[in-house]
Amino acid sequence: MTLPTQLVLRALLDDPGSERYGLEIGAAAGLPSGTIHPILARLERLGWVESRWEEVDPSQAGRPVRRYYRLTTDGIELARDGLARAYRPRSVTARPRPGTG
């Protein structure tokens, strides 16, 4: 799991039941929009994240329509497991030096 993916998952896990829009997730993860949106799209294809477009008139809101994301029930567990594995120290096995074993 890449570090940017870990940062996005951590941002989503801060409040796993709430919906957050892309720029908000990017700000929490410390990543630019061009990095987080492909990650969110991949996580959605995997079933970890679901999204929806807000129902607002952009001219009345004075901004573009936002797409909101949140972790699915399975995605919460998968994200926690994935992050735990990403942080698990890898064991280093001793290998004999060339010519000694």
C-alpha positions as CSV (number, residue, x, y, z in Angstrom):
1,M,0.0,0.0,0.0
2,T,1.5,3.3,-1.0
3,L,2.0,6.1,1.4
4,P,-0.5,8.4,-0.3
5,T,-3.1,5.7,-0.1
6,Q,-2.3,5.3,3.6
7,L,-2.8,9.0,4.1
8,V,-6.1,9.1,2.4
9,L,-7.3,6.1,4.4
10,R,-6.2,7.7,7.6
11,A,-8.1,10.9,6.7
12,L,-11.2,8.9,6.0
13,L,-10.8,6.9,9.2
14,D,-10.7,10.0,11.3
15,D,-14.5,10.0,11.2
16,P,-15.4,6.8,9.3
17,G,-19.2,7.4,9.3
18,S,-19.1,10.9,7.8
19,E,-19.0,12.0,4.2
20,R,-16.1,14.2,3.0
21,Y,-15.5,15.9,-0.3
22,G,-12.3,15.5,-2.2
23,L,-10.6,18.8,-1.4
24,E,-11.4,18.2,2.3
25,I,-9.8,14.7,2.2
26,G,-6.8,16.2,0.4
27,A,-6.3,18.8,3.0
28,A,-6.6,16.3,5.8
29,A,-4.1,13.9,4.0
30,G,-1.8,16.7,3.0
31,L,-2.1,15.7,-0.7
32,P,-3.1,17.6,-3.8
33,S,-6.3,16.9,-5.7
34,G,-4.5,15.2,-8.6
35,T,-3.1,12.6,-6.2
36,I,-6.2,11.9,-4.0
37,H,-8.9,11.6,-6.8
38,P,-7.2,8.6,-8.5
39,I,-6.8,6.9,-5.1
40,L,-10.4,7.5,-4.2
41,A,-11.5,6.2,-7.6
42,R,-9.4,3.0,-7.1
43,L,-10.8,2.5,-3.6
44,E,-14.3,2.9,-4.9
45,R,-13.7,0.3,-7.6
46,L,-12.5,-2.0,-4.8
47,G,-15.6,-1.4,-2.7
48,W,-13.8,0.3,0.1
49,V,-15.3,3.7,-0.6
50,E,-18.7,4.9,-1.9
51,S,-19.4,8.3,-3.3
52,R,-22.3,10.5,-4.3
53,W,-22.7,13.9,-6.0
54,E,-24.3,16.5,-3.8
55,E,-27.6,17.9,-5.0
56,V,-27.1,21.6,-5.1
57,D,-27.4,24.3,-7.7
58,P,-23.8,25.5,-8.4
59,S,-25.0,29.0,-9.3
60,Q,-26.9,29.4,-6.0
61,A,-24.1,27.7,-4.0
62,G,-21.5,29.9,-5.7
63,R,-19.2,26.9,-6.2
64,P,-19.0,23.7,-8.2
65,V,-21.0,20.6,-7.1
66,R,-19.0,18.4,-4.7
67,R,-18.6,14.7,-4.8
68,Y,-18.7,13.2,-1.3
69,Y,-16.9,10.1,-0.2
70,R,-17.1,7.8,2.7
71,L,-15.8,4.4,3.7
72,T,-18.2,1.4,3.3
73,T,-18.7,-0.9,6.2
74,D,-16.3,-3.4,4.7
75,G,-14.0,-0.6,3.7
76,I,-13.6,0.5,7.4
77,E,-12.4,-2.9,8.3
78,L,-10.2,-3.3,5.2
79,A,-8.7,0.1,5.8
80,R,-7.9,-0.7,9.4
81,D,-6.4,-4.0,8.5
82,G,-4.4,-2.6,5.6
83,L,-3.0,0.2,7.7
84,A,-2.1,-2.2,10.5
85,R,-0.2,-4.4,8.0
86,A,1.5,-1.4,6.5
87,Y,2.9,-0.4,9.9
88,R,3.8,-3.9,11.0
89,P,7.6,-4.2,11.2
90,R,9.0,-6.7,8.8
91,S,11.1,-9.3,10.3
92,V,14.7,-9.5,9.0
93,T,15.9,-13.0,8.6
94,A,19.6,-13.6,9.0
95,R,21.2,-14.9,5.9
96,P,24.6,-16.5,5.9
97,R,27.3,-14.4,4.3
98,P,28.6,-15.6,1.0
99,G,31.3,-18.2,1.4
100,T,30.4,-18.9,5.1
101,G,27.3,-21.1,4.7
